[in-house]
Amino acid sequence: MARYTVHVPESQTSMGADNPMTGLEAYTKVRELRAMGFQAVSLRNVDTGEEITDVASLVLDSPDG
């Protein structure tokens, strides 16, 4: 299962570096941050380094989707 960190370029903040999150955990964190007004939030796959800016597509099949 892929693990992710969450990045907020506006505040130069990264979350999950010490304990990477599952896709659903990361998606939930992105929703919280966007609700707080941060618009530029992305995920980074810790295994591949791939940056994901279209977070909704990541969890298209999630149980909470």
N, C-alpha and C positions, 0 to 999 in steps of 0.2 A: 504494500500500500504506500502510495506517495505521501510525503510529508512536506509541509510548506512553512515558510516564514511570511509575515505580512509586512509590507513596506508602505510608509506614508511620506512621500517625498516633500510635501509641504512643511512637515515638521522635522524632517530628517530622522524619523523614528523607524525602527525595525522591531517586530515582535516575534517571538518564537525561536530566536537564534539559539538559546540554550536548550529549548525543548520544542522542536518543530511540531506543528499541528497537523491533524488530518485535514483532508479537504473540507469536510463539513465544519470542523472547528474554525478553520481559517475563513471560510465563507461567513460564518456567524460573526467573527471579529470584524470582517470587512463591512458587514451590514451595520454593526454598532458604530464603527468609525464614520461611515457615511451619514448615519443619523445625527452624529455630532457635528456634521458640516464638512468633513474632509471628502473631497471629490476624487482626488488622484490617489487611489489606494490600489496596490497590486500585490500579487503573491509571487513567491519564487520557490520553485521545486528545489529542495535541498540536494537531491541526487543528481539532477541534470543541469541545474542553474537556470532553467528556462523561466522567464518572467511571464506572468499571466495577468493581463490587464482586463480581460473579459471574464471576470470572476463568475458571473451568473452561468456561463456555459460550462464551467468546471463541475458544478453540482446540479446539472440539469435533471439527473435521475435521483436526486437525494430524497429521502423520506419526508423532509420538510418543504421540498420544492414546490 
